[in-house]
């Protein structure tokens, strides 16, 4: 029982409280959380397996979708196992290093996810506005380089955040009223001045959001202009249909993300357990929905997924 009796005064340990006020319901809350996590994990792993096996799917759109699947797996796996350990086994302790690792990986994966969505918007722009040169512009090598750039951008933007958190000493109260290490909650336990960390976090969130959304809007503006020049109504529908899945994935990512961030910063009248549940759902539901959206909207991918599903 030693694992259960760690005290908040342990300088090398933080205590994650789960969902304060709903401790009696932790087991029941864990059921949908575990379900969303397992379904999302299986769907994304299946997607990666099918694309890797099928040469006909080795196209820019599906390679970018695999990158998105990897970020989805990383997002949910960063929080779900620890959250379920809190709910099922009351294992609330986490090392300071483990907590700072969470505060690094979650924003990094989030920035990378957003960057991949921008790249996917560019992919749709090339496919519709320059279809004859699509395969020569977006080669496998260039897709790999774009993926690497997304990763480098995310790491460079986010790396200063845990470094700024780790610089001042933490106060004696090591209790975090959450299921995972939210950067702002960890920052608030610091005994030093966190103005620099808070300012840097807000600037990065603003810059990434505005820059990425502006690039996506630019891509779709050019797509709409190109589509309006096409005289055939059938061609209009076909061109726009290729963008439907990407638009749906963007909506499932940016809309709840904006809502969660705004309620966290400005929704002081909302009960804390609502904030925590919303934050977890935001990190668990989109990874579950993304493969389904692309599976439904892409007949080619749907057929291949069905082929391997029936074999099992």
N, C-alpha and C positions, 0 to 999 in steps of 0.2 A: 504493500500500500504506500510505499515511499513516494511513488510517482504522484499520488493524489494529495500528498501533504506538503508540497512545496509552498513556501510562503512568499508573499510579494516582496519581502525584504531581501530575498536572495538577489545579490547584485548582478548575477549573470543570467537571470531568468525574468521573463515577463509572464503575466497571467492573463490569458484570454478568457473572458467571462462568458462567451457564447452570446446568447440573447438575454440580457438582464431583464427580469420581470416575467420571463416565459420559460424559466428553468424546468418547470413541471411538464411543459409541452415539448421539450427538446426531442424526445423520442419520436413524437408524432411529426414534428417539423422535419426531422431527418428523412422521413420517407419520401416526400417529393424532392428534397434536395439530392438524395442518393439516386433517385430515379432519373432526374434530369442529368446528373453527372454521368451515370453509366450509359444511358441512351446516347448522349452526346459523344462520349468517348468511343463507343462501338461504331456509331455512324461515321465519325471522322477517321477512325482507323480503317474501316471498310472502304471509305472513299480513297484514302491513300493507297490501299492495297490494289483496288480495282484500276486506278489510274496507272500505277506502276506496272501492272500486268498487261494492260491493253495498249498496244502501240498506236492504235487509232485515237487514243485520248491524249497522246503526247503533243498537245497543242497548247499555245500560250494561255488560253483561257483556263484550261484544266490544270496546267502547271501552277498558275497563280492561285487557283482554287485549292490546290494542295498546300501552298504556303499559308493560305487562310486557315485551312484545317489544322496545320501545325500550331498556329497562334491560338486557335480555339482550344486545342488540347492543353497547351501550356497555361492558358488563362484559367480554365476550370480545375486543372490538376494542382495549380499553385495554392488554391484555397480549399477545395472540397475535401481531400483526405484529412487535413487538420480539423476542419469544421466537423466532420463526421466523428472524429476521435473525441472531440469535446462533447458532442451529443450522446454518443454511445458509451464511452468509457470514462468520461469526466477528466480526460487528459488535457488540462487547461494550460499547462506550462509550455513555454517556447523560449529557446535561448535568445539572447540579444542578437547574436549573429543570424539566427534563423529568422528573426523578426525583421531585421534590416534587409535580409535577402528577399523576403516577401515585398518589402517596400520598394525594392529595386525591380524585381521581376514583373510585378503587376503593372506599373506604369510603362515599363519598357515594352511589354507585350502589347499593351494598349496602343502605344504610339506606333509600333510596328504594324499592328492590325489596321490602323487608320492609313498608314502609308501604303499598305497593300491594296486597300480599297481605292486609293488614288491611282495606283498602277493599273488596277482593273478598269477604272474609268478610261484611262489612256488606251488600254487594250480595246475597249469598245469603240473608242474614237477612231483608231486605226482600222478596225474591222469594217466600220461603216463608211468612213470618209476616204479611206485608201485601201479598198479590199484587194486590189491586184498586187499590192506590195506588202500585204499583211504578214505573210510567212517570212519575207526577206527582212522586214523591219524588226519584227519580234521573233528572233531566233531563240533557240534554247539557251545559247550562251548569253544573250542579252537579258533574257528573263532571269537567269541565275545572277547576273550582275545587278539587275534591278532589285532582286530579293536581298542581295548582300548590302546594297545601299540602304534599303529599308531598315535592316538590322543595325548597320553602323549609325544611321541617323538616330534610331531609338536609344542605343547605348550612350551615344555622346550627349544626347539631350537629358537623359535620366540619371546617368552616373553621378553627377554632382549632388543629387538629392539625398541618397543614403550617406554620402560623405559629409554633407552638412549636418545631417542628423546625428552622426556618430561623433562629431567634434565636441560639443558641450556635454558635460556629465548629465546622467539621468537622475531624477529625484528618487526619493525612497519609495514612492508609490508607483509600483510597476504593474498596476492593474489596467488592462485595456478592455473597456466595455464593448467588445465586438467579437466576431468569430475569426477574424484575421487581422493582420497588422496594417491598419489604415495609416498611411503616412502622416496625416494631420493629427491622428490620435497619438502616434508615437512622438511626434514633435511637441505636443502639449505636455508630455512627461519630462521634457528637458528642463534643467535648472537654469540653462543659459538663455540668451536672446535668440529667438527663432524667427525674427523679422526677415532675415536674409533667406532662410528656407521657405517661409511662407510666400515672400515676394517672387522668388525664383519659380516656385510651383505654379503660382497663378500666371506668371508670364509664359511659362512653357505650355500650360494648358490653353491659354489664349492663342499663342503663336501657332501651335500644332493644329488646333481646331480651325482657326481662321484660314491658315495657309492651305490645309488639306481640303477643307470644304470649298475654298475658292478655286482650287485646281480642279476639283470634281465638277463644280458649277461651270467652269470654263470648258471642260471636255464635253459636258452635256449641252452647253450652249452651241458649240460647234457641230455636235451631232444633230441637234434640232434644225440648225441652219441647213445642213447637208440634206436632211430628210425632207425639208420643205421644198427643196429644189427638185425632188423626184416627182415626176408627174403621175406615176402609177400609184393608186391607192393601196394595191396589194403589196407593193414594194415598201410603202410607208409602214404598214402593219408588220411586215417581216423585219424591217430594220429596228423598229421600236421593240419588237418582241425579244430581240437578242439582248436588250438592256434591262428587261423586266426583272430577271433574277438579281442582277447587281443592285438595282434600285431597292428591291425588297430587303436585301442583306444590309444595305446602308441604313435603311429605316429601322431595322431591328437593332442596329448597333448605335447609331447617333441619337435617335429619339429617346430611348430609355436612358442612355448615357447622360444626355443633357438634363433630363428630368431628375436623375439620381444626384447629379452634381449640384443642381440648383436647389433641390430640397435639402441636401446636406449642408449647404452654405447659408441658405436663407430661410429654411423651413423650421424655425425654432419652435413653432407651435405644434409640430408633428412629433408624436411619441417616438422615443429613441429606438424601440424595437421595430417600428415601421421602417426607419432608416436602414437598420441592419438587414432586415428581410429583403428590402428592395435592392440593397447593394449586392447581396448574395444572388438574388434572382437575375440581376443584370449580368453577372459573371457566369451564370449557369445556363440560362435559357437561350441566348443567341448562339452559343456553340452547338446546342442541340438542334436549333432551327435551320442554321445555314446549309448543312448537307441536304436537308429535306427540301429547302427552297430550290437549290440547284438541281436536285434529283427530279423534282416535279416540272421545273421550267425547261430543262434540257432533255429532249427525247433520247439523244445519243447516250448521255450519261445514265439516264433512267434505265435504258435497255441493258446496258452493261452491268449496272448494279443488280438488276433483276436476274440476269444470267448467273452471277456469282451467288446471289442469295438462294436461288433454287438448287444450286449444287450442294449447299450446306445441309 
